[in-house]
């Protein structure tokens, strides 16, 4: 299993991947997407199946199976409504972590934002701080989201 055999594509082009990604969301975030949680993974992922209007999702595929996802969204961190758009909902299947898949998903979102004329892209994370720094993102602040502290980063997309 290596990232060089992973394809990144618009989720809109692979709607059959939503089922695998729903199970991944529910497994990774059971308090939110689980049976007793307030979230609806299938609805959120269906919303990411857009080509033009935000949110727009990208999916990582290996031999036709969905192994990761991320979305370009208009809003994400409640404490930071002044920032937009956001790289959000990024998740890689556990067996594929630390293999470059997350980086490829983030780079794809950077390109989507750049193509849409955005000067910067933002993200909030509690778990991928090292990745964001390696990809050249600038730390801005810490914010509370979902009951935890998250680091808010910005990536400038043009000078």
C-alpha positions in Angstrom: 0.0 0.0 0.0 1.6 3.2 -1.1 0.3 6.7 -1.8 1.6 6.6 -5.4 -1.3 4.2 -6.2 -3.8 6.5 -4.8 -6.0 8.7 -7.0 -7.6 12.0 -5.8 -10.8 12.9 -7.5 -13.9 15.0 -7.0 -16.4 13.1 -4.7 -19.1 14.2 -7.2 -17.4 11.8 -9.7 -17.5 8.9 -7.3 -20.9 9.0 -5.5 -20.6 5.2 -4.8 -17.8 6.1 -2.4 -20.2 7.8 0.0 -21.2 4.5 1.7 -17.6 3.6 2.6 -16.9 7.2 3.7 -20.1 7.2 5.8 -18.8 4.2 7.7 -15.4 5.8 8.1 -17.0 9.0 9.6 -19.2 7.0 11.9 -16.2 4.9 13.1 -13.8 7.9 13.5 -16.3 10.3 15.1 -18.9 8.1 16.9 -19.9 10.9 19.4 -21.0 13.0 16.5 -21.9 10.6 13.7 -22.7 7.5 15.7 -26.3 6.3 16.4 -26.8 8.7 19.3 -24.9 11.6 17.8 -26.3 14.8 16.3 -24.6 14.4 12.9 -25.7 12.7 9.7 -22.6 11.4 7.9 -24.6 10.4 4.8 -26.2 13.8 4.5 -22.9 15.7 5.0 -21.1 13.5 2.4 -24.0 13.9 0.0 -23.6 17.7 0.3 -19.9 17.3 -0.6 -20.9 15.8 -3.9 -20.9 19.2 -5.6 -18.8 20.3 -8.5 -19.3 24.1 -8.3 -20.8 25.4 -5.1 -19.3 24.8 -1.7 -19.0 22.4 -0.1 -17.0 20.4 -2.6 -15.5 17.1 -1.6 -12.4 15.3 -2.8 -11.9 11.6 -2.3 -8.8 9.4 -2.2 -9.2 6.1 -4.0 -7.1 3.0 -4.0 -8.2 0.3 -6.5 -11.7 1.8 -6.5 -12.1 1.9 -2.7 -12.5 5.1 -0.9 -9.7 5.5 1.7 -10.0 9.2 2.5 -11.9 12.4 2.0 -11.7 16.2 2.5 -14.0 19.1 1.7 -13.7 22.7 0.7 -16.3 24.4 2.8 -17.5 28.0 3.3 -17.5 27.7 7.1 -16.0 25.4 9.7 -14.8 26.8 13.0 -17.7 28.6 14.8 -15.3 31.1 16.5 -13.8 32.2 13.2 -16.6 33.3 10.9 -14.3 35.9 9.4 -12.3 33.2 7.6 -13.3 31.4 4.4 -13.0 29.1 2.6 -12.0 26.1 4.8 -10.3 22.8 4.2 -12.4 20.6 6.5 -13.8 17.1 7.1 -10.5 15.6 6.3 -10.2 12.0 7.2 -8.0 9.1 6.0 -8.7 5.4 6.8 -6.4 4.2 9.6 -4.5 1.7 7.5 -3.6 4.6 5.1 -2.4 7.2 7.6 1.2 8.5 7.5 1.5 7.5 3.8 0.9 10.9 2.2 -2.8 10.5 1.5 -3.8 13.3 3.8 -1.3 15.6 2.2 -2.6 14.8 -1.2 -6.2 15.6 -0.1 -5.1 18.9 1.3 -3.1 19.8 -1.8 -6.2 19.0 -3.9 -8.3 21.4 -1.8 -5.6 24.1 -2.1 -5.9 23.7 -5.9 -9.7 23.9 -5.8 -9.6 27.1 -3.8 -6.9 28.6 -6.0 -9.0 27.8 -9.2 -11.9 29.5 -7.6 -9.9 32.7 -7.0 -9.4 32.5 -3.3 -6.4 34.3 -1.9 -6.2 32.0 1.2 -7.5 28.8 2.6 -8.1 28.0 6.3 -8.3 24.9 8.4 -8.7 23.9 12.0 -7.1 20.8 13.5 -6.3 19.1 16.7 -4.6 16.1 15.1 -2.8 17.2 11.9 -0.7 20.2 13.2 2.6 18.7 12.0 1.1 18.0 8.5 -0.2 21.5 8.1 3.2 22.9 9.1 5.0 20.6 6.6 2.7 21.8 3.9 3.6 25.4 4.6 0.4 26.5 6.4 0.7 29.4 8.9 -0.6 29.0 12.5 -3.1 31.8 13.3 -4.7 31.0 16.7 -6.3 28.4 18.9 -10.1 28.1 18.9 -12.6 25.9 20.7 -14.6 23.6 18.4 -16.6 20.5 19.4 -15.4 20.8 23.0 -11.7 20.7 22.1 -9.0 23.2 21.3 -8.0 23.3 17.6 -5.2 25.0 15.9 -6.4 27.4 13.1 -4.1 27.7 10.1 -4.0 29.7 6.9 -2.4 28.9 3.6 -1.8 31.9 1.3 -2.7 30.8 -2.2 -1.3 33.8 -4.1 1.1 36.7 -3.3 
